[in-house]
Amino acid sequence: MSSYKKVSLSEINQSIETPNNNHFWQNLKAFLGPGALVAVGYMDPGNWITSVVGGASYKYSLLFVILISSIIAMQLQQMAGKLGIVTKMDLAQATAHHAPKWLRYSLWVILELALMATDLAEVLGSAIALNLLFKIPIMVAILLTVLDVFLLLLLMKFGFKKN
């Protein structure tokens, strides 16, 4: 038996060599930007990769926006974590407990609109895929996608679970 061990996916399982003579602050400066982008990428990989590809096309002007939004997203995650640790409540529970009724309903409407905007991209993406694959008209493909979602929700109500 040989002592050679082949690493699975060796082309992507690599490390970055760091010089030993660098000080802590030099290493921090070198890894801070990529680390910040990757930290947010773990939370929302689909939108993150779209932003990075767009940034590569539009150079630094869009990448700066991605960096700023990543920093803001990490700050919000950190604050939500602190809220949960200290109060044992999530953001929705804390809002319901401390905000007046008119503000809770306003935030609920804004949240629902944001969710619809996010889901709209998924529905249109599925409809375009159906159109490209099967030459189904876009409006019919949209209706099929919406019906598919409602069918899955109905099946889940009757105990169907995906594994």
N, C-alpha and C positions, 0 to 999 in steps of 0.2 A: 504494500500500500504506500503510495507516494505521499510526501508531506505537502504537496501542492494542493491548495484548496481554491477552487474556482468560486469567485463571488458572483452571486446571482445579480444580473443587471449591472454589471461592473461599469458600464458606460454612464450610468446615472448616479450610482452610489459612489460618489467621490467626495473628497474633502478639499478645501482650499488651503494651500500652504501659506502659513503666516511666518514672516521673518521673526526670529527670536530676539533680534536687537531692537525691535519697536517697543516703545513705551505703551502703557495702558491706553492713554488718550489717543495715540496714533492708531491703534487697533480699533478702538471704539469709533473713531471717525471713519475708518475704512469700512466698517460693517454696519453702521447705523442706518444708512439709507436702504440697502438691500434687506436688512433685518426688518425694518418698518414695513416695507412693501410686502414681504413674505408673511408677516404677522397678520396683516389684514387679508392676504390671499387665502389663508387657512379658513377665515370666517366666511368669505364669499368668493369662491374661486371663479365662478362664471363671469361675474361682472368685473372682477379684478383682471382676469386675463384679457378681456375685451378692452379694458382701459389701457393696459400695458401695450397691447398691439396698436391701439389708436395713438398712444404716446410715441411709439416707435415711428409711426407714419408722420406725425406732426411735430416731431422732435421735442425739445425741452419745454415748449409752452404748455403742452398738455401733461407731460410728465410732472411738472411742478404742481399742477392741479391735483394729480393723483397722489403725490406726496402729501400735500396739505390735507386732502380728504382722508388719507390713511391715518395721519396723525390725529385728526379729529375723531375718526372712528375708534382708534385705540383709546383715546381719552374718554369717550363715551362708554366703552366697554369697561374701563377701569372704574369709572364713577358708578356704573350699574353694579359692578362687583362689590364695591364698598357699601352701596346701599343694601344689597342683599346680606352681606356679612353683619353689618351693624343692626339693621332693623328686622332681619329675617323675612323681608317682603321683597317681591320683585317690583319692577317699575310700575306695572299696571295696578298692583295692590296698593302701592304707596300713593299713586295718583288718585285712586278711588277713595282712599282714606283721608287725604289732605286737601284735595281740590274741590271747589264748589261744583254743584251739579251742572251748571251751564258750561263750565270749562271741560268737565269730563265728557259731555256729549259733543262738544266742539272737537276735542282731541279724537274722539271715536270716529267722527265723520272724516277728519283728515286722515286718520289711519286707514280707514276703509278705502278712501280714494287712492292712497299710496299703494295699498295691496292690489287694487284693481289695475293700476298702472303697471305694476310689476307682472301681474298675471296676463295682462294684455300682450306683452312681449312673448310670453310662452304660447299663448293661443295663436297669435299670428305666425310664430315660428313653426308650430305644428301644421297650421293651414298651408303655409308656403311649402313645407315638406310634402304634404299630401298632393298639392298642386304639381310640384316638380316630379314626384314619383309616379303618380297615377293620372295626371292631367285632369284632376277634378277642379271645377271652377272654385275660385277663392271663397266666395260666399258659402258655397256648399261645404267646402272644407272647414270653414270656421264653424258652421253649424254642427258638422260631424265631431269636431274637437270639443265643442261645448257639450254636446250630448254624451260624448265619451266620459267627460269629467263627471257629469251628473249620474251616469250609469255606475261609475266607480264609487261615488259617494253613496248611492243607493245600496250597492252590494256591501259596502262597509257597514252600513246601518244594520244589515241583516247578518252580520258576523263574519263576512269575508275579510280575510287579512292577507296582505302580501308578505311573503317571506323573503 
